[in-house]
Amino acid sequence: MKIALKLFSFLVFGLVMIAATPAFAQTPETTTRTEASEPDEDAPLDDIVEKRIIYERPVLEYQPIREADVFWEKRIWRVIDVREKMNLPFSYPEEPFFTILMDAATNGEISVYSTEDDKFTHRLQGEEVASMGGSVDTVITFDPETYEEQVQVVRNDLNPEDVKRFRLKEVWFFDEQTSTMMVRILGIAPLIDINDDQGNFRYEKPMFWVYYPEIREVLARHRVFNVGNDASPTSWEDLLEMRFFSSYIYKESNVQDRRLQDYLTGVDLLLEADKIKNEIFNFEHDLWTY
């Protein structure tokens, strides 16, 4: 009996000693080193807590709308200028809004459509989108020793800072079911400047159209820089749905399919854009009696 008790006590003592052994004693002698260019999985957290809310939060689906409930509808085209103070998060250097769209398009996460029209009819391939993100130039150089002429092919990648404006296509409509004025974004198109050989500005053109309802999941996984609070888990999907951006109207649906700049210039163009905005705002109020 005494021998059994001694064996039991020795066993318990051994288990306690093993549990109390420091963690580093169980670490294998060989460790795997990563290359300098590769991200280190054991790198320290650059924050006080790992923020996962924005990645785990689901994207709410749009409320279904019946065609019979759409009492009134107006299509509006806007321009978002990232140089305005309210739109500065669009050009945040660490992750510009254009980079998010471009990476998702080239990786095949979203569909991209041609700018032949803005009705999302002609889908572009990933290679076509990737070619838009850069240009290839031929540069002639001379060898300093032999003075021989050499031809080099240089690829110039598009700088996200060069994309200063975005087009926005949206639909404003009055829902009889809820008796409210609502808006749905349909598409987003980045705009780039086209210059001549001397670097002079010629015109501005859209690169491609992205169907917004399809990219909501992608935009919901990317954070927006919040000027007032770095801890705010705001995504690009939140920003666009909350209309937290500054823009101006450059076209409304009309019988001649004209833009405002086709028949107005200067201050008159801005006044007409503001007039359209006020008409949409006042339409809902005019339906009510007080």
C-alpha positions in Angstrom: 0.0 0.0 0.0 2.8 2.4 0.9 4.6 1.6 -2.3 1.5 2.4 -4.3 1.1 5.7 -2.6 4.8 6.6 -3.2 4.4 5.8 -6.9 1.2 7.9 -7.1 2.9 10.8 -5.4 5.9 10.6 -7.7 3.7 10.5 -10.8 1.7 13.6 -9.6 5.0 15.5 -8.9 6.3 14.7 -12.4 3.1 16.0 -14.1 3.3 19.2 -12.0 6.9 19.8 -13.0 6.1 19.3 -16.7 3.2 21.8 -16.6 5.5 24.3 -14.9 8.2 24.1 -17.5 8.6 27.5 -19.3 7.2 27.8 -22.8 10.5 28.6 -24.4 11.9 25.3 -23.2 9.5 23.5 -25.5 10.4 25.7 -28.5 12.3 23.7 -31.2 15.9 24.7 -31.8 15.4 25.2 -35.5 13.5 28.3 -36.5 12.3 29.4 -39.9 13.5 32.7 -41.2 11.5 34.7 -43.7 12.9 36.8 -46.5 13.1 40.5 -46.0 10.6 41.1 -48.9 8.0 38.7 -47.5 5.7 39.6 -44.6 6.7 38.2 -41.3 3.9 36.2 -39.7 5.5 36.7 -36.3 5.7 40.5 -36.7 4.4 42.5 -33.8 0.9 43.9 -34.0 0.9 47.5 -35.1 -2.0 48.4 -32.9 -3.3 47.8 -29.4 -5.8 45.1 -30.5 -6.4 43.2 -33.7 -9.4 44.8 -35.4 -11.6 42.2 -37.1 -15.0 43.8 -37.0 -14.9 45.2 -40.5 -14.0 41.8 -41.9 -16.6 39.8 -39.9 -19.5 42.2 -40.3 -21.9 41.0 -43.0 -23.1 43.3 -45.8 -26.8 43.9 -45.6 -28.7 43.2 -48.8 -30.8 45.9 -50.3 -34.5 45.9 -49.5 -36.4 44.4 -52.4 -38.4 47.0 -54.4 -41.4 46.1 -56.5 -41.8 47.9 -59.8 -45.4 48.8 -58.9 -44.1 50.7 -55.9 -41.7 53.0 -57.8 -43.9 56.1 -58.1 -41.2 58.4 -59.5 -37.6 57.9 -60.8 -34.8 60.1 -62.0 -31.3 59.0 -63.1 -28.4 61.2 -62.0 -24.7 61.3 -63.0 -22.3 62.9 -60.6 -18.6 63.7 -60.3 -16.5 63.1 -57.2 -13.4 65.3 -57.0 -10.8 63.8 -54.6 -9.1 67.1 -54.2 -12.0 68.5 -52.2 -11.5 68.5 -48.5 -14.4 66.2 -47.8 -13.2 63.7 -50.4 -9.6 63.4 -49.2 -10.0 59.8 -47.9 -10.4 58.8 -51.6 -6.7 59.6 -52.1 -5.4 58.2 -48.9 -1.8 57.2 -49.8 -1.7 53.8 -48.0 -4.7 52.5 -49.9 -6.3 54.9 -52.5 -9.9 54.1 -53.6 -8.7 53.7 -57.2 -6.2 51.0 -56.1 -9.0 49.0 -54.4 -11.0 49.0 -57.7 -8.0 48.3 -59.9 -6.7 45.4 -57.8 -10.2 43.8 -57.5 -10.6 44.1 -61.3 -7.3 42.7 -62.2 -7.6 39.8 -59.7 -11.0 38.9 -61.1 -12.9 39.7 -57.9 -15.3 42.1 -59.7 -16.5 42.5 -63.3 -15.4 45.6 -65.3 -17.3 47.1 -68.2 -16.4 49.1 -71.2 -17.0 52.9 -71.4 -18.6 52.6 -74.8 -21.8 53.3 -72.8 -22.7 53.4 -69.1 -25.2 50.6 -69.2 -22.8 47.7 -68.3 -23.2 45.9 -71.6 -19.6 45.0 -72.7 -17.5 43.2 -70.1 -13.8 43.6 -70.1 -11.2 40.9 -69.4 -8.6 41.2 -66.7 -5.8 41.6 -69.2 -7.6 44.6 -70.8 -8.0 46.2 -67.4 -4.3 45.6 -66.5 -3.2 47.2 -69.7 -5.1 50.4 -68.7 -3.0 50.6 -65.5 0.2 51.4 -67.4 1.8 52.3 -70.7 4.9 51.0 -72.5 7.4 53.4 -74.0 10.5 52.9 -76.1 13.5 54.8 -74.8 16.7 55.2 -76.9 20.0 55.4 -74.8 23.7 55.3 -75.6 26.3 53.2 -74.0 28.9 55.5 -72.3 31.8 53.3 -73.4 31.0 52.1 -76.9 28.6 54.9 -77.7 26.3 52.3 -79.3 22.6 53.1 -79.5 20.5 50.9 -77.3 16.7 50.5 -77.3 15.0 49.9 -74.0 11.3 49.2 -73.3 10.1 50.9 -70.2 6.7 50.3 -68.6 5.1 53.2 -66.8 2.6 52.2 -64.2 -0.4 54.5 -63.6 0.0 56.5 -60.4 -3.2 56.4 -58.3 -2.6 60.1 -57.6 -3.2 60.8 -61.2 -6.9 59.7 -60.8 -8.4 62.8 -59.4 -12.1 62.3 -60.2 -14.7 59.6 -60.3 -18.0 59.4 -62.0 -21.0 58.1 -60.2 -24.2 56.8 -61.8 -27.3 56.6 -59.5 -31.0 56.3 -59.4 -33.3 58.4 -57.2 -36.8 57.0 -56.8 -39.8 57.4 -54.6 -41.0 54.2 -52.9 -44.8 54.1 -52.3 -44.4 51.2 -49.9 -42.4 53.2 -47.4 -43.4 56.7 -48.7 -39.7 57.7 -48.8 -37.3 59.1 -51.4 -34.4 56.6 -51.8 -31.2 56.4 -53.9 -29.2 53.5 -55.3 -25.8 53.8 -56.8 -25.4 51.8 -60.0 -21.9 52.4 -61.2 -18.5 54.0 -60.5 -15.9 55.0 -63.2 -12.4 56.4 -62.5 -11.4 59.3 -64.7 -7.9 60.0 -66.1 -6.4 62.9 -68.0 -5.3 62.5 -71.6 -2.3 64.7 -72.5 -0.5 65.3 -75.8 3.1 64.6 -76.6 4.1 67.9 -75.0 2.2 67.1 -71.8 -0.6 69.5 -72.4 -4.1 68.5 -71.2 -6.4 67.5 -74.0 -9.5 65.9 -72.4 -10.7 63.6 -69.6 -12.0 60.1 -70.1 -13.3 57.3 -68.0 -11.2 54.1 -67.7 -14.0 51.6 -67.1 -17.3 51.2 -65.3 -17.8 49.0 -62.2 -21.2 47.8 -61.3 -21.6 49.0 -57.7 -24.1 46.4 -56.3 -21.5 43.7 -57.3 -18.6 45.4 -55.5 -20.3 46.1 -52.2 -18.8 43.0 -50.7 -15.3 44.1 -51.8 -15.7 47.7 -50.6 -17.0 46.4 -47.2 -13.7 44.7 -46.5 -11.6 47.9 -46.9 -11.4 50.6 -44.2 -11.8 54.3 -44.8 -9.5 56.7 -43.1 -11.5 58.5 -40.4 -10.2 62.0 -39.7 -11.8 62.2 -36.3 -11.3 58.7 -35.0 -8.9 56.0 -36.1 -10.8 53.3 -34.2 -14.0 53.8 -36.2 -14.6 50.7 -38.2 -16.0 52.5 -41.3 -15.7 50.8 -44.7 -16.0 52.2 -48.2 -19.4 50.6 -48.5 -20.5 52.5 -45.4 -19.2 55.8 -46.8 -21.0 55.5 -50.1 -24.2 54.3 -48.6 -24.2 57.1 -46.0 -23.5 59.6 -48.9 -20.5 60.9 -46.9 -18.8 62.6 -49.9 -19.0 65.8 -51.9 -20.0 65.8 -55.5 -21.7 67.8 -58.2 -24.3 66.8 -60.9 -23.1 66.9 -64.5 -26.0 65.1 -66.1 -29.6 64.1 -65.5 -31.9 61.8 -67.6 -33.3 64.0 -70.4 -34.9 63.5 -73.8 -31.8 64.6 -75.7 -29.4 62.7 -73.5 -27.3 65.9 -73.1 -24.9 66.8 -70.3 -25.0 70.1 -68.6 -21.7 71.2 -70.2 -23.2 70.7 -73.6 -25.3 73.8 -73.3 -24.0 75.6 -70.2 -20.7 76.9 -69.0 -19.1 78.5 -66.0 -21.4 79.7 -63.2 -24.6 78.8 -65.1 -23.5 75.1 -65.1 -23.0 75.1 -61.4 -26.3 76.8 -60.8 -28.2 74.3 -63.0 -26.6 71.4 -61.1 -27.7 72.9 -57.9 -31.2 73.5 -59.3 -31.5 69.8 -60.2 -30.4 68.8 -56.7 -33.0 71.0 -55.1 -35.7 69.7 -57.4 -35.0 66.2 -56.2 -34.9 67.3 -52.6 -38.2 69.3 -52.9 -40.1 66.6 -54.8 -40.6 64.5 -51.7 -41.7 67.5 -49.6 -44.2 68.5 -52.2 -46.0 65.2 -51.9 -46.9 65.9 -48.3 -49.5 68.3 -46.8 -49.0 69.9 -43.4 
